[in-house]
Amino acid sequence: MKCTRCGAYIPDGELYCSECGCEVQIVPDYNPLDDVLTKEVKGSIDSYTRPMRTNDINNRSENTGRRRAVTGNMRRERERDRERELAEEKRRQQIARKKAMKQKKKKRRIIFACLLVLFVIAAFVFYKNSYVGVVKSGEKALNAGNYTEAENKFTQAIHKNKKRPEAYTGLANVYKAQDELDAAEAVFLNVLKDQNSNADLYEATVKFYLDTDQAAKIPDLLDESSSSVKKALSEYIIEVPEFSLEEGSFDEVQQVSLSSEEDQIYYTTDGSQPSTSSTKYTEPILLNEGENTVKAISVNKKGIPSLTVTKTYNIDIPVADAPAVTPSTGQYEQAMKITIQVPDGYTAYYTTDGTTPSESSNTYLEPFDMPEGKTVLQVVLINGQGKMSQITTRSYELDLGGDEEE
C-alpha cells in the first residue's frame, strides 16, 4: 500500500506512514463529486441518444451551475481540511522535535555529568599522588602527630622531586618535633652536598637555622655556596665589620675602632668565637702590651651574623733604661735634693731602706731632701703595663754636724 500523501510504501498492518506520519486510510473516502460526475456522464449519454428539449437544456444548465458550486465548495472544504491536517502534522512534528531535543539535551547532561565526575576523580587521584599532594598528606600527618606516616610521605615526595625544598623542610620538621635537631639539620646538609647551586634548598636551610635559633651557622653555610646562590640570597649575607687599624706590631699602646653598616657589632679579645652573647662594641678597644687577638662580627636586625673577622696586634713597648738619679753616690755635708729622671709613660718608685722598690713603694712626684745619715736609695721605673726598668741604687751619707764644729 502507498501513502496517499507522500507516496511512500506502507507495509501491511501499519497504521501510519513511517516517512510523513500520515494515518493510513483503510476504507476509501466517500467523495460526493464522484456521484455527481457519474450522473453527469450518464445524462450526457442519454441526451445524446434522444432529442434535447428547451427545458432540458435550461435544467441542465442550472444543474451544471449547481454542480459547479457544489464542486467548488467541496474543493475548498478539502483544501481547508488539507491545511488543517498539514498544520496539525507540523505541530506534531514540532512537538516530536522538541521532545527529541529534550531527550538529546538530557543525554548530553548525563554524559557531561559523568565525564565531570570522572574528571574530578582522575584529578583527585592525580593530585593525591603528585608532589604537592604527597607533601600536603605529610603535613597533615605531622600535625596529627603521626611521625612515621609523615616521614614516609615526605620521603616519597623527595623521590618524586629532589630539587624542591618543601619535602626536605617537612622531613626536618618531623625530626625537630621529636627533638632530633642533629637529624633535622642533616636532612639539609646531606642534600646540599649534591646540590650546592640550589638556591631554594639553601634558603630552606637558612630558615631552618633561624627557626631553631642557630643563626650563627648561616654565614659559614652561605660562604661555602656557589656565586649564584650568594647572589640569590644576598639578603642573608651580612658584611663583616671594618677595623680602623691593620694588624701588626707596635712599640706603644694602641686602640682600634670597629664600624659596620649593620645594627650591632660584637667582639672578643680572648681568642674565643664572638656571638651575640659577647661584648657589644660601643667604644674603641684598647690594645695592651703583648699579643692582642680581636675577633668581631656584625649582626643585622634579624639576628643573622656575618663571618668572623680576626685581627692580631703585637704591642712591644721597649723597656726604659735604669732611671737617672742625682746626686751620685757619696758623702755630703750640706743639705741636698735628690732628683729622678722619669720618661713619658713611666712612673718612678723608690725606697730609702735598701729594699727593692715596687708599685707599692714611694711614688716620685718631685725632688725630695736627702735624709741625714747613711741612706741606700733604690729607684725603679714602671710603665702602664707594669713593665719595670732596671733598678738604680745610690748610697748617701749626709753629715750636717761637721759644718757646725768648724
C-alpha positions in Angstrom: 0.0 0.0 0.0 1.2 3.5 -0.8 0.8 6.6 1.3 -1.8 8.9 -0.1 0.2 11.9 0.9 3.9 11.2 0.1 3.6 8.1 -1.9 5.9 6.1 0.3 5.4 2.3 0.6 3.4 1.3 3.8 3.7 -2.4 4.9 0.5 -4.3 5.7 -0.7 -3.9 9.2 0.9 -0.4 9.7 -1.5 2.4 10.6 0.9 5.4 10.0 3.4 6.2 7.3 6.9 5.9 8.5 8.0 8.8 6.3 5.5 11.6 6.9 3.4 10.1 9.8 0.1 10.3 7.8 -2.7 7.9 9.0 -3.5 5.0 6.6 -7.0 5.2 5.0 -8.2 1.6 5.1 -11.7 2.4 3.6 -11.6 4.9 0.7 -13.0 8.3 1.5 -16.5 8.9 0.1 -16.5 11.6 -2.5 -19.9 13.0 -3.5 -18.3 14.5 -6.5 -17.8 11.1 -8.0 -21.6 10.5 -7.9 -22.3 13.9 -9.5 -19.7 13.2 -12.2 -21.3 9.7 -12.8 -24.7 11.1 -13.1 -23.4 13.9 -15.4 -21.7 11.3 -17.7 -24.8 9.2 -17.7 -27.1 12.2 -18.6 -24.7 13.2 -21.4 -25.1 9.8 -22.9 -28.9 9.9 -22.6 -29.1 13.3 -24.1 -27.0 12.2 -27.0 -29.4 9.4 -27.8 -32.5 11.5 -27.5 -33.6 14.9 -28.7 -33.0 17.7 -26.2 -35.7 20.0 -25.2 -35.5 23.6 -24.3 -36.5 22.8 -20.7 -34.0 20.1 -20.5 -31.3 22.4 -21.7 -32.3 25.0 -19.1 -32.5 22.4 -16.4 -29.1 21.0 -17.4 -27.6 24.5 -17.3 -29.0 25.0 -13.8 -27.8 21.6 -12.7 -24.4 22.3 -14.2 -24.2 25.5 -12.2 -25.3 23.8 -9.1 -22.8 21.0 -9.6 -20.0 23.5 -10.2 -21.0 25.4 -7.0 -21.1 22.2 -5.0 -17.8 21.1 -6.5 -16.2 24.4 -5.7 -17.4 24.3 -2.1 -16.3 20.7 -1.7 -12.9 21.6 -3.2 -12.5 24.5 -0.8 -13.5 22.3 2.1 -11.0 19.6 1.1 -8.3 22.3 0.9 -9.2 23.6 4.3 -9.1 20.1 5.7 -5.8 19.6 4.0 -4.4 22.8 5.5 -5.7 21.7 8.9 -4.0 18.3 8.5 -0.8 20.0 7.5 -0.9 22.4 10.4 -1.7 19.5 12.8 1.1 17.5 11.3 3.5 20.4 11.5 2.5 20.8 15.2 3.1 17.1 15.9 6.4 17.2 14.2 7.4 20.3 16.2 6.4 18.5 19.4 8.3 15.4 18.3 11.4 17.5 17.5 11.2 19.4 20.9 10.8 16.1 22.7 13.8 14.6 20.8 15.8 17.7 21.5 14.9 17.4 25.2 16.0 13.8 25.2 19.3 14.7 23.5 19.9 17.5 26.0 19.1 15.2 28.8 21.5 12.6 27.5 24.2 15.3 27.0 23.7 16.5 30.5 24.1 13.0 31.8 27.1 12.3 29.7 28.7 15.7 30.8 27.9 14.9 34.4 29.5 11.5 34.1 32.6 12.9 32.4 32.8 15.7 35.0 32.7 13.1 37.8 35.3 11.0 36.1 37.5 14.1 35.6 37.2 15.1 39.2 38.0 11.6 40.3 41.0 11.5 38.0 42.2 15.0 39.1 41.8 14.0 42.8 43.8 10.8 42.2 46.4 12.7 40.3 46.7 15.4 43.0 46.9 12.9 45.8 49.8 11.2 44.0 51.5 14.4 42.9 54.4 16.0 44.7 52.2 18.7 46.2 49.5 16.2 47.2 52.0 13.9 48.9 53.6 16.9 50.7 50.2 18.0 51.9 49.5 14.5 53.2 52.8 14.5 55.0 52.0 17.9 56.7 48.6 16.6 57.7 50.1 13.5 59.3 52.8 15.7 61.0 50.1 18.0 62.5 48.3 14.9 63.8 51.5 13.6 65.4 51.7 10.6 63.1 55.5 11.0 62.7 56.1 7.6 60.9 53.5 8.3 58.3 54.7 11.8 57.9 58.3 10.7 57.4 57.2 8.2 54.7 55.1 10.8 52.9 57.9 13.4 52.8 60.4 10.7 51.7 58.0 9.7 48.9 57.7 13.3 47.9 61.6 13.7 47.8 61.7 10.7 45.4 59.2 12.5 43.1 61.2 15.8 43.0 64.6 16.1 44.6 65.1 19.7 43.8 62.1 21.3 45.6 62.6 22.3 49.2 59.1 21.7 50.7 59.6 17.9 51.3 63.0 18.4 52.9 61.6 21.1 55.2 58.7 18.8 56.2 61.1 15.9 56.9 63.3 18.2 59.0 60.2 19.3 60.9 59.4 15.6 61.7 62.8 15.2 63.4 62.5 18.7 65.0 59.1 17.7 66.5 60.9 14.8 68.2 63.8 17.0 69.5 66.3 15.4 67.0 67.9 18.7 65.8 71.0 17.0 64.5 69.0 14.7 62.3 66.9 17.6 61.1 70.0 19.6 60.2 71.5 16.6 58.4 68.4 16.5 56.1 69.6 19.7 54.5 73.4 19.3 54.8 73.3 15.9 53.1 71.3 17.1 50.1 73.4 20.3 49.7 76.5 18.2 49.1 75.0 17.2 45.8 73.0 20.4 45.0 75.3 23.3 46.0 73.8 25.5 43.4 70.1 25.1 44.5 69.2 28.4 46.0 65.8 27.2 47.2 67.4 24.5 49.3 69.9 26.9 50.7 67.1 29.3 51.6 65.1 26.5 53.3 68.3 25.6 55.3 68.7 29.3 56.3 65.1 29.4 57.5 65.6 26.2 59.5 68.6 27.8 61.3 66.6 30.9 62.1 63.6 28.8 63.4 65.9 26.8 65.6 68.0 29.8 67.0 71.1 28.7 65.1 71.7 31.9 63.1 75.4 31.7 63.9 75.7 28.8 61.4 74.3 30.8 58.5 77.5 32.7 57.5 79.6 29.6 57.1 76.8 27.8 55.2 76.5 30.6 52.6 80.2 31.1 52.4 80.6 27.6 51.0 77.8 28.1 48.4 78.2 29.0 44.8 78.2 32.5 43.5 74.7 32.2 42.1 73.4 31.2 45.5 75.2 34.1 47.1 73.5 36.4 44.7 70.1 34.9 45.2 70.4 35.0 49.0 72.2 38.3 49.3 69.7 39.5 52.0 71.1 36.8 54.3 74.8 37.7 53.7 76.0 40.3 56.3 79.0 42.5 55.7 81.8 42.0 58.2 82.9 44.8 60.5 85.8 47.1 59.4 88.9 47.7 61.7 90.4 51.1 61.8 93.9 49.6 62.5 95.6 47.0 60.4 97.1 44.1 62.3 100.8 44.2 63.0 103.5 45.0 65.7 103.6 48.3 67.6 106.0 49.7 70.1 103.4 51.7 72.1 99.9 51.2 73.3 97.2 51.3 70.5 93.5 51.4 70.2 91.3 50.1 67.4 87.8 51.2 66.3 85.2 49.0 64.6 82.5 50.0 62.1 79.7 48.3 60.2 76.6 49.0 58.1 74.6 46.7 60.3 73.0 47.4 63.6 75.4 45.8 66.1 78.9 44.6 66.5 80.1 42.0 69.0 83.8 41.2 69.7 86.1 39.1 71.9 89.8 39.6 72.9 90.4 36.2 74.4 90.6 34.3 71.2 87.0 32.8 71.5 84.4 32.9 68.8 82.2 36.0 69.1 78.4 35.8 69.3 75.5 37.9 70.4 76.5 37.0 74.0 79.9 38.5 73.6 80.9 42.1 74.4 78.9 44.6 72.4 81.1 47.2 70.7 80.4 50.7 71.9 83.9 52.4 72.0 87.4 51.9 70.7 89.2 48.8 72.0 92.4 49.5 74.0 95.3 47.2 72.9 97.6 46.3 75.8 101.2 45.3 75.7 101.7 41.9 74.4 99.7 39.9 71.8 96.1 41.1 71.3 93.7 39.0 69.2 90.4 40.7 68.4 87.6 38.8 66.8 84.4 40.6 65.7 81.1 40.0 63.9 78.3 42.2 62.6 74.6 41.3 63.3 71.6 42.6 61.4 68.0 43.2 62.7 67.0 39.6 62.1 69.8 38.3 64.3 71.9 37.0 61.3 75.6 37.4 62.0 78.4 38.0 59.5 81.5 35.9 59.1 84.1 36.4 61.9 86.9 38.9 61.3 90.1 38.2 63.2 92.9 40.7 63.7 96.1 40.2 65.7 98.2 43.0 67.2 101.6 42.8 69.0 102.4 45.6 71.3 106.0 45.5 72.4 107.0 48.6 74.4 110.7 49.0 74.9 111.9 48.9 78.5 113.3 52.1 79.7 116.9 52.2 81.0 117.6 52.3 84.7 116.5 55.8 85.9 119.0 58.6 86.2 119.3 59.8 89.8 121.2 62.8 91.0 123.3 63.4 93.0 125.6 60.4 92.6 126.7 58.1 95.4 128.9 59.9 98.0 129.3 61.7 101.4 127.7 65.0 101.7 128.0 67.7 104.5 125.2 70.0 103.3 121.5 69.5 102.5 120.9 68.1 99.1 117.9 67.5 96.8 117.5 64.1 95.2 116.2 64.2 91.6 114.9 61.3 89.4 114.5 61.5 85.6 111.1 60.0 84.7 110.5 59.3 80.9 107.0 59.6 79.4 104.8 56.6 80.1 106.6 55.6 83.3 106.2 56.3 87.0 109.2 56.2 89.4 109.0 54.4 92.7 111.8 54.4 95.4 112.8 53.2 98.8 115.4 54.6 101.2 116.0 51.5 103.3 117.7 49.3 100.8 114.6 47.2 99.9 113.6 46.5 96.3 111.1 49.1 95.1 107.7 48.3 93.6 104.4 49.9 92.8 103.6 49.9 96.5 106.7 51.9 97.3 107.0 55.7 97.5 105.9 57.4 94.3 108.3 60.0 93.0 106.5 63.3 92.3 109.2 65.9 92.7 112.8 66.3 94.0 113.0 65.5 97.7 115.5 66.1 100.6 118.4 63.7 101.1 117.9 62.1 104.6 120.6 62.7 107.2 123.0 59.8 108.0 123.5 56.8 105.8 120.9 56.1 103.1 120.6 53.4 100.5 118.3 54.7 97.8 116.8 52.3 95.2 114.7 53.6 92.3 112.7 51.8 89.5 110.6 52.9 86.6 107.3 51.1 85.9 105.1 51.7 82.8 101.3 51.5 82.5 101.5 47.8 81.6 103.5 47.0 84.7 106.8 46.6 82.9 109.8 47.5 85.1 113.1 49.0 84.3 116.4 48.2 85.9 116.9 49.4 89.4 119.2 52.3 90.1 121.0 52.3 93.5 122.6 55.2 95.3 124.4 55.3 98.7 124.4 58.5 100.5 125.9 59.7 103.8 124.8 63.1 104.8 126.6 64.6 107.9 125.3 68.1 108.6 127.0 68.3 112.1 130.5 68.6 110.7 129.8 72.1 109.5 128.7 73.2 113.0 132.1 72.1 114.6 134.1 74.1 112.2 
